[in-house]
């Protein structure tokens, strides 16, 4: 016990000494020559990161929870990536060193934030229990209750390793960007262009999802996930987070002509808080956004014009939901899917993938598919075995859907769907269609496998009631209760890399360039906007120039797996002018495995020749698919495996 106590005191002493030395360095490091300063900051970040790993990720033990294990893996992966970069730095900062360093810094900051959040979650509830308990018995000992509410925050700030790392990361981020590692701003959607409105600060975009703003509002959002909707009345969003350019919210912002920009400079982002509550003009100046207070004359016609911005964007869409389809059959094999047939028994996703299989060049692979068409969900709900569920479901839709507690109602609707029993004839028909489409063989999908498949199918049906789908449909004046859901069934390609392509660069609408984002493993980390950035690049479609990399990958996780996947194919997505993609779920029958990515030995990052060939192949896909669809710009999802390229779905680009 004595030795253990001595070790703890030694650890605390070393921690305090490191913080003291770090604080001295932070105060003078700005006076150093730029290259030397970057080198010194990189070394300090190495020391602080290694210290954080020792303190927060000592290893994996029997008592360690899954969350801590993921944190441990992430911290160690980031440290290995950074160690490799430091080794290379001995030879100078040439080539793309600063760009690669910037991607690791972004990931490091995210990993540190996860540790800080865990510590605060674990400590704050205990601090409040003890603090308020002491207040009742000995109030004189805790005269100021703010010390209780801020306890965990002050604990983190005074804890040494995370505070030291945060201090140096802030300065290193700016130093790397000044040396060409990245821009201070990223403009994801140009707005109208720019935006005028009242600046409002929010902790995260999800916290205002259900709000409607009665005057043009620009949100200063400290965080976002990428899956949110832009609330009505919002004409601009500024955030320090960097969602993928092709994330759901990015597409929606461009669709609505809402300014959407990332400010990477922490000091500048924090300084924007001085405009909160004031009327501001956000203007585009090159690759950055300038924010200026505007005179009190802003109002009247100007303010009405600001409020009309989103209304006009949505009004121009002329969104009409197709007429509901009646039940015809439980399942369609691929050979029975006629893209030209009317009335439509399935959505645009099924139409497009069958069209692609029949028209794309042979070098582009496409997976076989079968369809569970419109009307099947309604037929299953009407089955006698589901009579009680049907009554509850109808009551929720008619009487409670538009209540104040809409989130609770949406969850109850999804729970109803997941309790549905499958008619025996449906089970037989679905298996037969999958066999006829050569997706499975006879005898597969029996017993427990069928139950897994049916649960995935019901999950897709239930995604009709996702909160993001509800708010998106509400804003577009689409009655969500009238949305019908078909389901496209495919065998999941066990991808090495996945990508999403916009055949016209979405950031500037330049039709001469395509833009794509690439991730390791399956595409869910991209379309689901997992934390971190994808490899983003643009390239001229005439191939007269090579690919221009705009962001290097920093996503923490990659997903791997195979088996069947059930993809949403509703009549409320892929409508002309409406970015409905991503509102509903695609669910694999077997849960994918998640692995922590280490980019220091990842071929996509370290093998320049391979990465160049991959990007050129993706550009060729953009050209060939766009041509196959008559020159209409396309939003394409695909993947790469064993030297072959696959297109798993395509839709008109919005």
N, C-alpha and C positions, 0 to 999 in steps of 0.2 A: 504493500500500500504506500509506503514511504517513497519508493522508487517511482511509482505511478504518479504520486503527487508532484515529485520533482520534475518529471517529464512534462506534466501539464503546465507547471510554472515556467519551465524552459520554453515551451511552445508559446505561451502568452508573451514571454519576454521577447522572443524572436519576432513575433507578430508585431509587437509594439515598435521594435527597432526598425523593422522593414517599413512600417507606415511613416515613421519619423524621417527616414532617408528618402522615401518617395515624396513626401510633402516638400522637402527641401529641393528635390530635383524638379518637381512640377513648377515651382516658383521661378526657376531660372532657365528652364529648357527652351523657352521661346527666344532666348537671346542667342542661341547656337545657330551656326550655319545650317541651311535646310537639309542637306544630305546627312550631315552628322546628327542633326536633330531626329531625323527619321530613324536612323540606325539606333540611337539611344532609346527612343520610344519603343522600337521593336524589341530591344533587349529587356526593357522594363516590363513590357507586356508579357514577355516569356516568363520572367520571374514571378510576376503576379498571377499569371494563369497557372503555372506549376503549383504555386502556393494554394490556389483555389482548388485544384484537383486533389492535393493532399488533404485539404480540410473537408472537402465536400464529397469526394469520391474515392475513399480509401480502398474499396474493393467490393466484391459481391459476396454477401454472407447470407446465411439462412434467415436472418431477421430483417434483411433489407427488402423494402417494398418495391413493387414493379416500377413506380414512378422514380424512385431513387436510382434504380438500376438503369433506366433510360437516361437519367441525368448523368450518371457515371460514364456510360458509354459515350454520350455526347461530349462531355468535357474532355475525355481522353482522346476522342477522335479529333476534336478541334486542336488540342495541344500537339498531337502528332503532325497535323497539317501545318501548324505554325512553326514547329521545329524544322520541318523540311524547308520552309520558306526562309528561315533564319540561316540555314546552311547555305542556301543559294545566295543569300545577301552578301556573303563574304566575297563573292565575285562581282558585286555591284548590283545596281537596280535596273539593269537593262531589260529589254524585251517587254514582256507583259507582267513583270514582277509586281508592280504596284497594283495592277488590276486584280491579280490573283490574291494579293495580300488584302485588298479591300473586301473581296468576297469572304475571306476567312474572318476578318474583323467583324463583318455583319453577323456572321454565324456565332462568333465568340460573344458578342454583345447579347444575342438572343439566349445563348446557353447560360450566361451569367444571370440574366433576368429570371430564368426558370429557377435557379438556385435561390435567388433573393425572394421570389414569390413563395417558394416552399418554406423557407425559414419564417417568413412573415405569417403564412397560414398556420404553421405549427406553433408559433410563439404568441401570436396576438390574443387568441382565445384564452390561453392560460394566463397571460398578463392581465386581461380584463377580469377573469375570475378572481385572481389573487388581489388585484388592485382595488376593485370595487368592494371585495370582501373586507379588506383592510380599512377602506374608507368608512364602512359602517361601524367598525369596532374602534378604530383609532384615527378619526378624521384629521387630527392635527398633524399626523405623520405624512399625509398626502394632501396638502392644501390645494394643489392644482391638478384637476382631473385630466387636463390635456396631456399630462405626462403618461397617463395610462393609455389613451388612444394612440399616442405616437410612440409607444414603447418599442414595438417591433421595428418600426422604421428607423428609430435612433440606434437600435441594436445593430441593424445592418450597416448603417453609416459608420458606426464606431467599431465594427467588426474587423476592420483591417483589410482582408484579402479582396473582398468584392469592391470596397470603396476605392482601394488603390488601383485595381484593374479598371474600374469605371473611369477614374481620373485620367489615366494614360490612354485608354481607348478613345476618349473624347478628343484628345489632342492628336493621336495617331490618325484617326479618321480624317481630320481636316488636313493633316500633313500629306497623307496619301492622295487625297482628292486634288490638292494643290499641285502634286507631282504627276497628275494624269491618271490616277487610279480610278477616277470616277467623277461625275459632276455633282455639284451641290444640290441640284434640283433634277427631278425627272417629271416631265409633263406627260401624263398618261392620257388625259383628255383635254383638249384645248378650250372647251367651253364654247362661248358664243362669238368670238373668242374672248377669253378672260371672263370676268364676272364682276357684278356690282351687287352689294348686299350688306347686311348687318352681320358682323363677325360674332360667332357664338362658340365657346369652348366646351367640348364634351370629352369625357374620359375615353369613350369608344363609340364607334358608330352604331353598334348593336343596341346601346342604351336608348337611342332615339328612333328605333325602327318603327314604332307605332305612332310617332308624332307627325303632325301636319303643321307646318310653319305658315303663318298668315302674312308673312312679308318675306321678300327675297333674303335668304340666309346663306352665309358661307360658314361651314363648320370647320373648326380647328380640332381635329380628332386625334387624340394621343395614340390610339391604336385601332386596328380593324383586322378582320379575318379574311376579307375578300369575298365572302359569301353574302354580305348584306345587300339590301336595297338602298337606293338613294331616296330619302324621305321626301314627300311632296313639299314644295316651297324651297327646297335646297337648290342653290344655283352653283355652289362650289364646295369642294372638300380639299383641305390641306392636312397632310399627315406626315409623321416621320417614318411610318411603316412603308414598305416597298412591296405591294402586291404584284403578282405577275401581270404583265401588260394585257394578257389574254384571260385574266381572272374574271369571274362573273361580274363583280362590281365595276371593273374597268370597262367591260363591254357595255354595261348598262349606262355608265356615265357618258360614254361617247354616243350611245343611242339617244340620250336625253339632252345632249349638248350641255352637259354640266362640267365645269372646270374640275379637274381631278389631278392633283399634283402631290409629289412626295418631296419634302424638304429634308435632306440628309444632314444638314448643318444643325446640330442640337442647339447651339447658341442662337442662331437665327430663328429657329422654330419657337424657342422659348420667348424670344423678343416680340413675336407676333401677338403674344397675350396682351400687350399694351393697347391693342385695338379692339379688345373684346367689348361688345356692346355698342361699338361705333360703326358708322357707315363707311365702308371701304371699297376701293377699286382694286381688284386683282388683275394686273395687266401682264401679258406675255412679253418678255424682253429676251430675245434669243432663246437660250435653253434654261431660263429661270423665270420665276414669277416675282413681280414687284407688288408690294401691298402698301397702299397709301390711303390715308383718311381723306374722304371727300367732303365737300362743303355741305352745310345744312340745307342747301337748295335741292339736294338729292331727295326725291319724294315725288308725289303727284304722278306725272306721266312717266318719269324715270322708274319710279318704284313699281308702277303698274306694269311697265315693260319688263322689269325683272321678274315679277310674278308670272307674267305671260310666257316666260322663256320655257319653263318645263311644260306648261299646258300646251304651248304650240308644238313642242317636240313630240308630245304624246298625241296631240290632235291630228298631226300630219300622218300618223301611222294608219289611220282608218282600219283599226283592227276588228275583224269580224270572225267570230268563232264559227267553224264549220257546223252544219246541222248535225245533231246527235245521230249516230249510226245504231241500227237495231242489231240484235244478236243474229249471227249467221252460222258460225261454226266455232268450235273451241280452239282450233289451231290450224295454221296454214303452213305447209311445207314450202320451201323456197320456190319450187317449180310452180306452185299455185299462186305466187305473189305476182300480180299484174300491176306495174306502176301506173299504167294508163287507165285502169278500170275505175268506174264511178258507179255508185257513190263510194267514197273511200272507206275501206275497212281497217285502215291502219294509218299511222302518221307519216310525216315526211322522212323520218329516219329510215324506216323500212323501205320506203320507195327509193330513197337515194342509194342505199347499200346494194339493193338488187340491181338498180341501174348501173352502179359502179362495176359490179361483177361482170356485167354484160358488155361494158363499153371501154373500161380502162385498159391500157396496154398490159401485156402479159407479165412484164417485169414488176408491176405493182400487184402484190398479193392482196386478196380480200377474203375475209372469213365467211364460211357458209352460215346461213341464218334460217330461222323459222320465226313465225309471228303468231302471237296470241292476240287476236284482233279486238277492235272496239266491240263493246257489248258483252264480252265474256265476264267482266267484273260484275255488271248488272245482273247477268244471268245467274252467276254464282250467289250473289246476294239474295236473289229471289228464290233460291232453292229451299224446299221445305226444311231441310236440316239447319238452315240459317235464319229461320223466321224470327226468332227473338232478337237476333243481332240486327236484322233489317229494321225492326220497329225502333230500336234504340238509335240506330244510325239516322233514320229519317227524322226522328225527333230532334237530334242534335243539329242536323242541317237546317231544319225549318225554324226551330225555336231558339237555338242558342248560338248559332254560328257568328252572328254579328253582335254578340254581347260584349261587355267591357273586358271580360277575362277570356279573350279569344284564344290565347296561347293554350290555356287549359282545355278548351273545347277542341282545338286541333289535335292535341295529344289523345283525347278520348276518341275522336274519329279514327285516328290511326290504330288505336288499340282495338276498335271494333273490327277493322279490316283484317287485322292479324289473327283474329279468332275464327275467321271463316273456314268452314269445312269444304273440301273439294268434292264435287260429284264424281262418281266412279267413271262416268263417260268422259269427263274432262281429262282425267288422269290418262286414260287409254288414248285419247285423241292427241294429247300433247306429246306423249312418248312416240306415237306413230309418226307425227310430223317431224320430230327430231331424227328418227331413224331414216325417214324418206329423204331428209336433207343431208344425210351422212354426217350429222353432228354427234350422234351416239350410235351404238350398235345394239342389236336385239339383246335383251336381258339386262341392259344397263338401266339405271334410274329406278330400281325397284326398292321396296322397303324403306329403310332409313334415308337412302339417297333421294327418293322422291320427296320425303318430308323436308329435306334440306332445300331441294329445288323449289318446292311449293312455298316455303317460308321466304325465300328470296323473291319469288314472284309476288307474294302478298306485300313484301316490303316496297316493291316498285309501285304497286297500286296505292299503297298508303302514302307514298311521297307526294301524291296529289295534294295532301294537306300539310306539306312543309310550310314553315312560317315564311320563308323567302318567296315561295310560290304564291302564298296567300296575299302577301303585300304587293308583289309584282302584278298579279292579276287585278287586285283592287285598284292600283294606280292606273292600269291600262283599261279600266272599266270592263274587265272580263269577269263574268260571274263564275267564281272558282267552282261552284257546285255543278256547273254545266260542262266542265272539262272532262273529257273521256280519255282513258288510258289504255292504249295498246302496249304490248311488250315484245321487244325484239330479243330473240334468244340466239346467242352465238357461243362458240367455244373461244375462251379467252386465249389470246396469243401470249405465250410466256416470254414477254418482251425483255430485252436487255436495255433498251432505251425507248422512251415514248415521246411524242411530239404533238404540238398543235400548231397549225399553219393558218395564217390569214394571207390570202393571195394578193391582197392590196394592203400595204403598210397602214395599220390602223391609227398610228400616231399622227400621221400627216396626210393620209389619203392619197399617197403617191402610188399610182397604179404601175409604175415602172419597177417597183420593189415589192417583194414578198417579205413577210416577217414571220418568224417561228420561234417557239420556245421548246427546249428539250430537257428532259429529266432522266435520271437513272431509274431503270425498272419500269413498272406499270404507270400509266398516265393519270391515275387517281391523285397522285401527289401534285400534279399540275392542274387538272380540271377541278380538283377539290381544294386547291390553293393551300396545300400544306405549308407551314412556316418556311421562309427562305425563298430565294430566287432561283429561277431556272436559267439555263444557258439561253440567252436571247440573242438573236442575230437577224440582220436584214441582208438581202442580196438582190442584185438586179436580175430580173427574170430572163433577160437575154444572155445572162452568164458572161457579160463583157467584163465584169469585175468579180473578185472573190467575195466570200462572205465577210460582213462587217460585224464583229462581235460587240454587242452592246451591254451584256451582263454575263458574268460567269456564275456557275451554279453554287448555291450556298444552302440548299435544302438539307435538312438534317437526316431525313429518312428516305428510304426507297422501299417500294412494295414489290413483292415477287409472288407469283402464283399462276395457277391454271384452272382448268375446269370450265364449267358453264358460267356465263354471265347473262343476267337479265337486265336489258336496257329499257328505260322509259321511252315511250314513243307516243306522246299525247297529241291531241288536236289543239293544244294550247301552247305549242312550241314550234319553232321554225316557221312562224307565220311571216308574211312579207313585212319587213321593217321592224319586227318585234324580236328583241333578243331574249327569247324564252329558253334558250339553251342553258343548261345548268340548274334550272329550277327544280327539276325532278331527279330522282336517283337512279343510278345503275348499280346493281347489287350482284356480286359474285356468289355463286352457290357455296363455295368453300372460302373461308376467310383467308385473305392474303397474309403472307408473312412480312413483317416490317423489320428492316435492318438499318443500322446507323451507317451512313456513307462516310468513307474516308477518301477525300479527294486527292491526297498526296500520291496515291497509287491508282487513281481512277483514270482509265484510258481516255475518257471524254475530255479530261483536263490536261493530262501529261503527254498524250500522243497527238501531236499537232497534225500529222498526216492523216490519221484516222478521223479526227474531229473535222478536218477540212473536207474529206470525202463524204462524211455523214451529212454535213451541212449542204454540200452541193447536191447530194442525192435528194435531200428534203426539198431543195429549191426546184429540182426537176419534177418532183411529185406535184408541187404547186402549179407548175406550168401545165403539166399533162392533165391534171384533174380539172383545172379551170377550162382548158380547151375542150375536155369531154362534156362539160356543162355549158357549152355555147358561149364561153367567154365571160360568164357571170362570176364575179368574185366569190370565192369559196372559203368557208371555215372548216378545216380538215383536221381530223384526229387520226393519228397513225402511230406506228411503232416499227422498231428494227430488231431483227433476231437472226443470228447466224448468216449475216451478209445479205439478208432479204428485207425489203421494205414492205410494210403492210398499211393499207388504209382501212380503218375500221368504221368510219362514218364521215360523211361530209354534208354540209348544208350551205345555203346561201349566206355569205358574210353580211352581217348587219353593221 
